[in-house]
Every structure is written in structure tokens, then in C-alpha cells.
């Protein structure tokens, strides 16, 4: 029996052909191909502007820098997220202020976030984990009333929607990842989107050392080399061409798990609201005994991955609060095999294995 990996995605001949075409046209660094990817992404999300960069992590950093976040500022970040969200704040010289999650889902608890507001609070970074709306309608109102910037970490939520449109397009800036374990991948890569022309112009300058014209350089603002390149953008264009079938695939996988695991006590699927437009990027479950479940799956050559740790456990963040609602996700959370190229027979095998496990308990 072949091992079942926790994530499967695919690049094929079409991506290869686009890369060759870019090389033959001498489109190597950031240029026309990257611009076309940005244009397509913006159009597909009904947002005014898109800016490509090297990773989702870099997108988060660029977003904060473009908003002027710096030393002395505080930024509210949920305790449940990949640490890149917090590291972007630290790299700006600002202070990370962690908020606990909701009881039912690993999304920011806005009521608890309200208690963290000080005169130094400048921004809030809602994270749309696994394609779930972090509650943007409420967060926008919350931020507006307090004069805060909203930077959406939508790295796991490309093309997910709520009733107001695409996630990532509803704050000041939205950030996406094109990493290997994302819906669309270029291997490494990231995107920022905004409807604010001034922010867009600032982001473009920030991406290339503050220079408008590389032939006749004038250093008008702070920046660095955060540029994407046309080779990876070539892959991105082909991935964009197949985005609908990728969305359909991960939704079909989620539906199969939902049906197969609905009555299992030891393993509980964390819900995603597909009918409201959310896209279940991953298959997330809570296990009463996570390590026992992982061992059982591993014996059947099925790979699973524990949730990433709570951020407050990272000593360099100097977290001061208590985060009781996050703890359950930290201790019990598990990713099951998924991904836009995961064979459905693998999903059926995982479900059968988990049902056998439940019977043995």
C-alpha cells in the first residue's frame, strides 16, 4: 500500500510550457507576466489592485510597512495563526498583542480583542483560517469605531467569500499565499490586494527600494527587494486557469469527510460554511486523543499533521495574557489528508481507517 500524504497538489506539462515560453521571451525577473497575474487576480476578486511578492509572509510585512506600522505601535493578532502573522509585526518594530479565539472555531474573539485596545493600538489582523470568515462585518465596524487599520491575513482563504464578497478584499489590505500547501501554488509566492490607490502606489514602491524607474533611479521612499518574478508568475497563470476545478475538488473532499465522519465521537470535523462561500482549504478535526489517532493512522501509512502551536507559547512574543479557548485547538487539532490533487480513493481509505479506529475505542 502506498503512503497517503497529508497534502497533494500538482504542477503539470501546462505549467512547464508556460515557463518555457517566458524564458524564450526573456521574461525572467518581474515584468509583463507578473503584471498579467496581478491583473487576473484583481479581476477575479473584483478588487482594484493586486501586487505580487515573494511569499504570503512577505505580503503581511509589506502590508504593515505600507500602513506606517512601526516602533511604539501595537497590533492585535489572534493566538491561532501561523507565526508569520506575528513575525511581520515584529519585523516592523511594533508589538504583538495576542487575542484568544472563539470557543467554537479557531478565529479571533472580537470581544476579547476589545479588552486589548490601548492608545498605542494601530491595527488588527484577522486571520481567515482554512477559508473561514473571521467575522469581517463586525471587524470592519470594530476597527472603524477605533480608528484602526485592518490587514486581512487571507493566506488560507483565496477565493473564499462571505456575504460582502471575497475574503481579503474587505479591509485596508488583504494578503494571500501561493505556497505549496495552498489552493493555488507557484511553489513560493504571495499577493496583496487593496482598493486604495494610494496604498497600491506605496506597495509598488516598497517592493523595489522605493524606486519608480529602475533606469533612472530616485530613492523616494523606504523599500527593499520584495519583487516576484515572471518564471513563477507563469506557473501562477496556469494555476489561475484551473482555479474553479481546484475549488470544486477541495469542496468535494470536505463533503466526503463530512459525510464519513459525522457520527464519530473520537474525531470531530471543524465546520466550514460552504453554502456561504467559504472554501475548506484543509480538513481540520479535533481528536479526544490526538496522538493515539496519529499513531493509528501512521500504522496504516496515512500521514496526518498536528495543528501548529498557539502563538503565546513562543517566548520571543512575550505574551502576557491567558488564552483558555485556544488551548483545545492546540491540544486536539489535526489535519487529515487533503489538497486539490488528493485522490478521492485516499479520502475513502482515511475515513475507513478512522471508522475502524472508532470501533476499537
C-alpha angles and dihedrals in degrees: 000000000000117000116256111227121215093237133030127184131157143220117187146176093296092060089048092052092051091051091051091049091052092049092049089051090048091242098148111131125039108313144108096342092052090048090053091051089051091049093051094047092050092047093047091054096040091238126136102233141020128187123194122215141163101280146344088261091056090047089058092050093047091049093055094043091050089054092053096248109165148131114344093025126112125213124195113227128175117250090231109067140090109285092245088082091061096037090057088059092048092049088058089055092247129127124258114226111191124215125198122242133249117273096244103038137024092252129117117284103227094194090058091043089057090062090057097059115119134165087268096056109116106162147011123214112204112194119213097209116198092356095302122143106244088209102279097176091058093038093053091052091044091052095044093053091051101038095245130151117237118217110183115212097208095158089127095037110064109159093001113137144195129191092286098051138269120358110245093038099075104070131055091278133002125206129207135184128222093190124140094266096052134096092257118026138192091173090257126010147110143206138208124201131192142159092214112098094199091054090047092054090047092051092051091052092044089055093061110036093279091294122142097186119028091196094057102024124201117174101224101159142002116287145134140206102291094143127144121214137233094239092063091036087059088061090046093056091054091047089051090053089061100038095114094056091045090054091047091050098052090045091052090050092050091049091051091052092045091055095042098047102035097109100035115116100194094052124044122187114226107232128244119193100233094166089061093051103267115142116217100224093176137022106243123185137173116226126198088216106020098178092050091051091048092051092049092051092045090054086060091048092252115142120217131172129217119231115267114262125268111270094232088071090066105098095207091062091063093213113194103183138079121251109189097157093054093056096077092057091046093052103035107027120117134172115221124203113291142128136132092278098043110125113240090228087064090055091051090050092052091049092049090050093051092048089052089050091051091053091051094054 
